[in-house]
Amino acid sequence: MSGNDSELESMSEYHGPAFRSDHIPKQQALENPGGFAKSLEGSDLIDRLPWGRYSNLNIHVRPEYLKAHQARKQLGTRLPEGRAWTHKQKPKDLIKTRWQLLLILAGSFADKEMIKFFIGAVFLAGLFSFFAHGSQVISVFSTAMLVTIFLHLFFRYPFTWFLERNPDFIVKDLGCGFFRPTGMVKFRTWREETFEAPFIEFDPYISYHVQPKGPVSYKLQLRHRYSGWQTAVAEVHSTQKEELYAHWDELQRYMDVSQPLPDIPALEPYRHLDPTTAEYDAAGKRQRPADYWATLDLEWWEQEGYPAHMEKIRNFPWDTLEDQMQYSVPNLNEATMA
């Protein structure tokens, strides 16, 4: 067994500020930012989510996740290496910063609706310039039109084809993520610095964002209550807001060492390597076979199981979950950003 495999397959040990929902320590009070700061910094934060009470509804159970898990099992029982989500960490911030803007640009030009907008804008600009300056501007705007079409074809086909086959070209493991055994969160800030703090020092918010094409999307953001640094966890369309509650529910249980690992395909191979989860499963509390996800009927899950599961997420009374963090941070409700 290689050194990497040995480290990967070792049993976790909890230490440091590992998060326990049944024992959240007292924390320092928040500095009240005042009305102006709230309106400025928290203008897009619309909802703060509660801590420490769970629905036990998981979000990472989509059919594509199940399919990938079963495909890996068919190739052998060796655990994934590198950037996999394991019993020890859930990686994040894997896209090299210098590529993020390029990916945004590529997504805009590759999108069929956006390219219609770009072509229309170039055409109208050329038309107005023709009436204002005559035929001498036609060649300029013809070139602009050809460049726009070229960028669309390039980003939609060869660029996408290359990245699908060479993901490491834009991906780099920066050592960031959510670390269950230690209860720490690490991410990159806009200053290109690494920020690290205990999980319990973050407040979860749902924020809204207006996309370039018009529709509103919602994000699950974790905001460090003592510094203001924040990081995004997930983003969904405005019609899927309830999914962000499930994202937060699942992430909390992943970090909560008093709870077993979330019962999802990605984490099934690691359940025996996490102390709380191993004890939970050994006591028969999982009430599922050890290879439940690996042997589940994919067609049934896609057609019946998963739609029913998502219906439970949409209908769960999320607003009834009591916030346990309010008992740890003295003035949390008064000084919150939303």
C-alpha positions in Angstrom: 0.0 0.0 0.0 1.4 3.4 -1.0 1.8 6.3 1.5 -1.1 8.1 0.0 -3.4 5.1 0.2 -2.3 4.5 3.8 -3.1 8.1 4.8 -6.4 8.0 2.9 -7.6 4.7 4.5 -6.7 5.7 8.1 -9.3 6.2 10.7 -10.1 9.8 11.5 -9.2 11.3 14.9 -11.2 14.3 16.1 -9.2 17.1 17.7 -9.0 20.8 18.0 -12.3 22.8 17.6 -14.1 19.9 16.0 -17.8 20.9 15.8 -20.3 19.2 18.0 -23.9 20.4 17.8 -24.6 19.0 21.3 -21.8 21.1 22.8 -21.3 24.5 21.0 -19.0 26.6 23.2 -19.7 30.1 24.3 -18.3 32.6 21.8 -17.5 36.3 21.9 -20.3 38.8 21.1 -20.6 40.3 17.7 -19.7 43.9 17.0 -23.0 45.5 15.9 -22.2 46.9 12.4 -24.9 49.5 12.5 -27.6 50.2 9.9 -25.4 51.7 7.3 -22.9 48.9 7.3 -25.7 46.3 7.2 -27.3 48.0 4.2 -23.9 48.2 2.4 -22.3 44.8 3.2 -25.4 42.8 3.7 -27.6 44.2 0.9 -27.8 40.9 -0.9 -28.1 38.7 2.3 -31.8 37.9 2.7 -31.9 35.0 5.2 -29.7 33.7 8.0 -30.1 29.9 8.5 -30.2 28.1 11.8 -27.5 26.0 13.4 -27.5 22.6 15.1 -31.0 21.2 14.3 -31.3 18.9 11.3 -33.8 17.5 8.8 -31.4 14.7 7.8 -32.2 15.4 4.1 -29.2 15.2 1.8 -28.7 17.1 -1.4 -25.7 15.2 -2.9 -27.8 12.2 -4.0 -28.5 13.2 -7.6 -28.6 10.4 -10.1 -25.4 11.6 -11.7 -23.6 11.2 -8.4 -25.0 7.7 -7.9 -24.0 6.8 -11.5 -20.4 8.0 -10.9 -20.2 6.1 -7.6 -21.4 2.9 -9.1 -19.0 3.3 -12.1 -16.1 3.7 -9.7 -17.1 0.6 -7.8 -17.2 -1.4 -11.0 -13.6 -0.5 -11.6 -12.5 -1.8 -8.2 -12.7 -1.1 -4.5 -9.7 1.3 -4.3 -10.6 4.6 -2.7 -10.4 7.7 -4.8 -7.2 9.7 -4.4 -6.4 13.4 -4.5 -9.3 15.9 -4.4 -12.1 13.5 -3.5 -14.6 14.3 -0.8 -13.7 12.0 2.1 -14.3 11.4 5.8 -11.5 14.0 6.5 -12.2 16.9 4.1 -14.6 18.3 1.6 -12.3 20.2 -0.8 -13.1 23.6 -2.3 -11.5 26.5 -4.2 -9.9 24.2 -6.8 -10.2 26.5 -9.8 -7.0 28.5 -10.3 -7.8 32.1 -9.7 -6.4 33.3 -13.0 -8.8 31.0 -14.8 -12.0 32.1 -13.1 -12.5 35.2 -15.2 -11.7 33.3 -18.4 -14.3 30.7 -17.4 -16.9 33.4 -17.0 -16.0 34.8 -20.4 -16.1 31.4 -21.9 -19.5 30.6 -20.4 -20.9 33.9 -21.8 -19.7 33.2 -25.4 -20.6 29.5 -25.3 -24.1 30.2 -24.2 -26.6 30.2 -27.1 -28.8 33.0 -25.7 -25.8 35.2 -24.8 -24.3 34.9 -28.2 -27.5 36.0 -29.8 -27.3 39.1 -27.6 -23.6 39.8 -28.6 -24.3 39.3 -32.3 -27.4 41.6 -32.1 -25.4 44.2 -30.3 -22.6 44.1 -32.9 -25.2 44.3 -35.7 -27.0 47.2 -34.3 -23.8 49.1 -33.6 -22.7 48.5 -37.2 -26.0 49.6 -38.5 -26.0 52.9 -36.6 -22.4 53.5 -37.6 -23.2 52.9 -41.2 -25.9 55.6 -41.2 -23.6 58.0 -39.3 -20.3 57.4 -41.2 -21.1 55.5 -44.4 -19.7 52.3 -45.9 -16.1 52.8 -44.6 -17.1 51.3 -41.2 -18.6 48.1 -42.7 -15.3 46.2 -42.7 -14.7 47.0 -39.0 -18.0 45.6 -37.9 -17.8 42.7 -40.3 -14.6 41.7 -38.6 -16.2 42.2 -35.2 -19.1 39.9 -36.2 -16.6 37.2 -37.4 -14.6 37.5 -34.2 -17.8 37.1 -32.1 -18.9 34.0 -34.0 -15.4 32.6 -33.8 -15.3 33.0 -30.0 -18.7 31.3 -29.7 -17.5 28.3 -31.7 -14.1 28.2 -30.0 -15.4 28.3 -26.4 -18.4 26.0 -27.1 -16.5 23.2 -28.8 -12.6 22.9 -28.7 -12.2 24.8 -25.4 -14.9 22.7 -23.7 -13.6 19.5 -25.2 -10.0 20.3 -24.0 -11.1 21.1 -20.4 -13.3 18.0 -20.1 -10.2 15.8 -21.0 -7.6 17.9 -19.1 -9.4 19.2 -15.9 -6.1 19.6 -14.0 -5.1 22.3 -16.5 -7.3 24.8 -14.6 -7.6 23.0 -11.3 -5.2 23.2 -8.4 -5.6 21.8 -4.9 -5.0 24.8 -2.7 -5.4 22.9 0.5 -8.8 24.6 1.1 -12.0 23.0 2.2 -14.1 21.9 5.2 -12.2 19.6 7.6 -14.4 17.4 9.7 -11.7 16.0 12.2 -10.5 19.5 13.2 -13.7 21.6 12.6 -11.8 24.1 10.5 -12.7 25.9 7.3 -10.1 27.2 4.9 -10.7 29.2 1.7 -9.1 31.8 -0.6 -10.1 35.4 -0.3 -10.3 38.0 -3.1 -6.9 39.2 -1.9 -5.4 35.9 -3.0 -4.8 35.0 0.7 -5.8 31.9 2.6 -8.3 32.5 5.4 -8.9 29.8 8.1 -11.2 29.8 11.0 -13.4 27.3 13.1 -16.6 26.2 11.4 -18.7 27.5 14.3 -17.5 31.1 13.7 -19.4 31.3 10.4 -22.9 32.4 9.9 -24.9 30.9 7.0 -26.8 33.2 4.8 -28.8 32.9 1.7 -28.0 35.8 -0.7 -29.6 36.7 -4.1 -27.8 37.6 -7.3 -29.2 38.9 -10.6 -27.6 37.0 -13.5 -26.6 38.9 -16.7 -29.5 37.3 -18.6 -32.0 38.4 -16.0 -33.0 35.5 -13.8 -32.3 35.6 -10.1 -30.1 33.0 -8.4 -29.6 32.2 -4.8 -26.3 31.4 -3.0 -25.5 29.8 0.3 -22.8 31.9 1.8 -20.8 31.4 5.0 -19.8 34.7 6.5 -17.1 34.8 9.2 -18.9 36.8 11.9 -15.7 38.4 13.4 -13.9 39.4 10.2 -16.5 39.7 7.4 -14.7 37.2 5.1 -17.2 35.0 3.3 -17.2 32.0 0.9 -19.9 30.5 -1.3 -21.0 26.9 -0.7 -23.7 26.4 -3.4 -25.8 28.3 -5.9 -29.2 27.5 -7.3 -31.9 29.0 -9.6 -34.5 31.1 -7.8 -37.1 28.4 -8.1 -34.8 26.0 -6.1 -34.2 28.0 -3.0 -35.2 25.1 -0.7 -32.2 23.1 -2.0 -29.8 25.6 -0.2 -31.4 24.7 3.1 -30.6 21.0 2.4 -27.0 22.0 1.4 -26.6 23.7 4.8 -28.2 20.8 6.6 -25.9 18.3 4.9 -22.8 20.4 5.4 -23.5 20.8 9.1 -23.9 17.1 9.6 -20.7 16.5 7.7 -18.8 18.8 10.0 -20.7 17.6 13.2 -18.6 14.8 14.7 -21.5 14.0 17.0 -23.4 12.9 13.9 -22.6 10.2 11.3 -21.4 11.2 7.9 -24.2 12.2 5.5 -25.5 9.0 3.8 -24.7 10.0 0.3 -22.9 8.0 -2.6 -19.7 10.0 -2.4 -19.1 9.3 1.3 -20.2 5.6 1.4 -16.7 4.2 0.9 -15.5 6.2 4.0 -18.1 5.4 6.5 -16.0 2.8 8.3 -13.1 5.2 8.6 -15.0 7.8 10.6 -15.4 6.9 14.4 -18.9 8.3 14.9 -20.2 6.8 11.7 -18.5 3.4 12.2 -20.1 3.2 15.7 -23.5 4.3 14.3 -23.4 1.7 11.5 -22.2 -1.1 13.8 -25.2 -0.5 16.0 -27.5 -1.0 13.0 -28.8 2.6 13.1 -28.1 3.1 9.4 -30.7 0.5 8.6 -29.1 0.0 5.1 -26.5 -2.4 3.8 -22.9 -1.2 3.6 -23.1 -1.1 -0.2 -26.6 0.5 -0.4 -25.6 3.2 -2.9 -23.3 0.9 -4.8 -26.0 -1.6 -5.5 -29.1 0.7 -5.7 -31.2 0.4 -8.9 -30.1 3.6 -10.8 -33.1 3.6 -13.1 -35.5 3.4 -10.1 -33.7 6.1 -8.3 -33.7 8.4 -11.3 -37.4 7.9 -12.1 -39.0 7.4 -8.6 -36.6 7.6 -5.7 -34.9 10.9 -6.4 -38.0 12.9 -7.4 -39.7 11.7 -4.2 -36.6 12.7 -2.2 -36.6 16.2 -3.7 -40.3 16.6 -2.9 -39.4 16.0 0.7 -36.8 18.7 0.6 -39.2 21.2 -1.0 -41.9 20.4 1.5 -39.9 20.3 4.7 -40.7 23.0 7.2 -37.3 24.6 7.3 -38.4 27.6 9.3 -39.3 25.4 12.3 -35.6 24.4 13.0 -34.4 26.1 16.2 -31.2 28.0 15.9 -28.7 26.7 18.6 -26.1 29.2 17.8 -28.1 32.0 19.3 -27.4 30.5 22.7 -23.6 30.5 22.0 -23.2 34.1 20.6 -24.8 36.6 23.1 -26.1 39.2 20.6 -26.3 37.1 17.4 -29.9 38.0 16.6 -29.4 41.7 17.2 -26.1 42.1 15.3 -26.8 39.7 12.4 -26.5 41.0 8.8 -29.9 39.9 7.8 
